[in-house]
Amino acid sequence: MPSGPSWRITLMWLPSRQCLQGQAFTTPNHLYPPYSDMARGQQKIQSQQKNAKKQAGQKKKQGHDQKAAAKAALIYTCTVCRTQMPDPKTFKQHFESKHPKTPLPPELADVQA
């Protein structure tokens, strides 16, 4: 093998890009336009549509997430123990039973238990 950079010059002029794959040196894409890495246009669009339909089907199949819905419904938080409750009536009952010595918060003063 010749010494110096002359062997790299011969690699640049190989007839096909496939000969260069796996080599440390690759040529720019504009030298070999027939060997494009992109999918064909119509095939690419059809593949994207098929994938979107598949994802929508899986999402629909998964259904409603009950844990997330229950967590979103817990909007009242006890100031003493940080327990979360869904409505003010439950909050007041909790406060009266679990924290009887602590004064009632002002937002629970007018709530009917």
Buried (B, 14 or more C-beta within 10 A) or exposed (E): EEEEEEEEEEBEEEEEBEEBEEEEEEBEEEEBEEEEEEEEEEEEEEEEEEEEEEEEEEEEEEEEEEEEEEEEEEEBEBEEEEEEBEEBBBBBBBBEEEBEEEEEBEEBEEBEE
